[in-house]
Amino acid sequence: MLQAATLADLDRIGHGFFTRSGGVSRGDFASLNCGYSGGDDPVPVERNRALALERLGAAPASLCTVRQVHGAAVILARAAEAGRPSRRADALVTDRPGLTLGVLSADCAPVLLADRAGGVIGAAHAGWRGALAGVVEATVQAMVSLGARPERIRAAVGPCIARASYEVGPDLHRPVVAEDPESAVLFLPVPGSDRLLFDLEAYVLRRLARAGVTNRHALAEDTCADEARFFSARRTRRRGGERFGLMLSAITLAD
């Protein structure tokens, strides 16, 4: 379990960006796969989620997740939901003590947020589509609606695909730069082609800044390059595979 300095010293708030290690799944999902969608047996997935929550110091039954769709919808979490989630969204917020918010990723950027003074936490799944659609800003705004203030929010961007590993095409470059021309600096050309390398982590940090979050940090871990520690959709598909696990990132508000 990895932690960010921006969140680690907050009283009553626990957080963790989990790696792929320390679980019970096998094969393509070895070992701490916390996602139901990839084809793993639900029994080890449920056990992996419980193991992660135990390491976080939270009750396994406290976890709230969503069916992620690469959009900008945010769910207000009021109660935990056991098993496979039914609600479609890419972020959750709550001010309810005793709840744990979780998002899943395997190259997309997980974002955990907290306003300790306001007693509000949030978690967002930010791939490039969701980030472009405004999931980061929507999460901050949802936290504000519960009493948080952007200048008090601390945010951490967890392990995600790094620019050196993230080759993209003009179909990604065009909408990102059209929405914010200053984002052009996040792309590096691949010589001899129309391909580019995109810095998703820096893009998410920029969106946090636009939302008014000044206390923000990124772990700078490349999920695609580090096979021993992380699942990666891009790495798996480069090899012709389709089955891969999902890593949990979670934040909890203690009673």
Secondary structure, DSSP 8 states (H G I E B T S, - for coil): -B--HHHHT-TTEEEEE--S-S----GGGTTT---STTS--HHHHHHHHHHHHHHHTS-GGGEE--B--SS--EEE--S---SS---B-SEEEE--TT-EEEEEESSSEEEEEEETTTTEEEEEEE-HHHHHHTHHHHHHHHHHHTT--GGG-EEEE-SB--GGG-EE-HHHHHHHHHH-GGGGGGEEE-TTSS-EEE-HHHHHHHHHHHTT--EEEE---BTTT-TTT---HHHHHHTT------EEEEEEE--
